[in-house]
Amino acid sequence: MWLFIIFINGLTFAQQVDQKALDEPKNAFCPPLNQLVRDEQGGKWSAPGGWYTVTFSFGREVTGFNGAIFSGQTLGTVSCIYSVSNNAPKITLFNTQLISKPTSKNWASKDRKLVCSATQVSECPFVPFKANTSDKDLNQMILDLPKR
C-alpha cells in the first residue's frame, strides 16, 4: 500500500516537473564553429538560423569563438564574434531575432552594451524573445484598431 502511494506521488511530481520544464524559456547560443559557411564569391559568412556577416572576409576557416555582444535595453539583438585563419580580422555574425536581455554570469556591461567574453559558444547563453500573444490575437488587435 505505501509503495503504491509513493509511486503515485512520484508520478505527480514528475508531471509537475515536466510541465515546468515546458514553460521555461529555452537558451539559445551563437552558432558552433562547424556550422559557419563561407560564400566563396562574396567572401561573407553565414550559419543556419538567420546568422550572417555584412563585410567581406579574407579568412578561409573559422578558428575560434571570441564572444558575443547584446545591443539593446530589455530587448535587443546578439552578435557573435569569431577568429578566422590567415591573420584576417575577426568576423561578426548578426541575427535579426529579438533577444531578451541576457542575465547569465558571463555577460557584463561594457560601453553601454552587454559583452560575453568566452571561448565556447555554450558560455554565452541567451533567450530568444517570444511574444505572449498568438498570431490570431495579434491579427484581431490589428483589425480592432480605430479607423481614421
N, C-alpha and C positions, 0 to 999 in steps of 0.2 A: 504494500500500500504506500509506504513512504517513497519508495523508489519511483513509483508511478507519478506521485505528486511532484517530486523533484524534476522528473523528466518533463512534465507539462510546464513547470515554471521555467525550465531551461529553454523550452521551445518558445515560450512567450518572450523571454529575454532576447533570444536570438532574432525574433521577428522585430522587436523594437530596435535593435542594433542595425539590422538590415535597412529598415525604414530611415533611420537617422543617417546612415551612410548614403542613401539615395538623395536625401535632402541637402547634404553638404556640398558646397561648390567644389569642383574638380580643379586641381592645379594643372597649369599648362607650363610649357618650357620653351626656350628657344630651340630651333631645330638642331638635332645632333649633326656632327661634322659629316657623317656619311650620307646625309640627305641633301647636302648642298650640291647644286649642279651649276656649272659654268656654261653660259652660251658662248660658244667659240667665236661666232661672228661679232656679237655685240660686246663681249667681254664682261657681261653682267652676270651676277649670281642670283639663284632663286632656290626655294625649297617648298615642299608641299605645305599647304595651309595658307597660301597667300603671301609668303615671305619673298622679298625682292630687294635688290640693290638698285640705286639710281645712277651710280657712276661706274665708268669703265675700270676694270682691274687687270693689271698685268700678271697677277698671281694665277697660277695654273692649278694649285692644290691648296685646300684648306688645311692648315697645320695645327690650329688650336682655337679654343674658345677663350675670349678675354673678358666677358661680362655682358651686362645688359643695362639699358637706361630707360627709365619710365619718365615720360613727359606728360604732364597734366596735373590736375588737382585731385579730385576724388575719382574721376575717370580720366583715362588718357590712353596712350599707346606705348608699346615697348619696342625698342630697337636692340638688336643683338650684334655684338662685335666679335669678329674672328680675325685671326692671323692667317696670312697666306704665304705661299712659297715665293721664291725669287726676291726676297727682301722688299717686296711690294708693300705699299701702305695697307693698313688693316681695312677690312670690308665691314660695312654696316648693313645688316638686313632689317628692313622695315616691314610693318604689317599694319593694315588699317583697322584691325579688330580692336574694339574698345576693351580696355582692361581696367579692372578695379585697382585702386592704389595698392601696390604690394606692401605686405606687412611683415614678411619673414625677416629674421635677424640679419641676413646678408645684404639687405637693402639699406642704404644710408644716404642722407641728404648731402648733395654737393652741387653748388652753383644753381640753386633753385630747381634741381631735378633729383630724382632718386636713382642712385647708381648701385648696381650689384657687381662687385669685383670678384670674379671667380674663374676657375679653370675648367669646371664641369657645368654643363647646362642644368643639371639637376640641383645645383646650388642656388639657382635664381628662379624660384617658382613664382608664378603669377596666376591670377584668376580672371578668365575672360568674363566680361560683363554680360549678364543675362537679364533682360527686362522681365519684370513681373507680369506684364500684360501679354495676353495671347495675341496672335495676328488678327483674330476675329474681333477682339476687344479694341484693338488699335484701329482697324477699319471702321468700326462703329463710331469710335471717338471722332474720326475724321469726318464721317457723314453727319455727325451731330454738331459740327462746328457751325456757328451762326453764319448765315449767308449775308453778303453785303449787297 
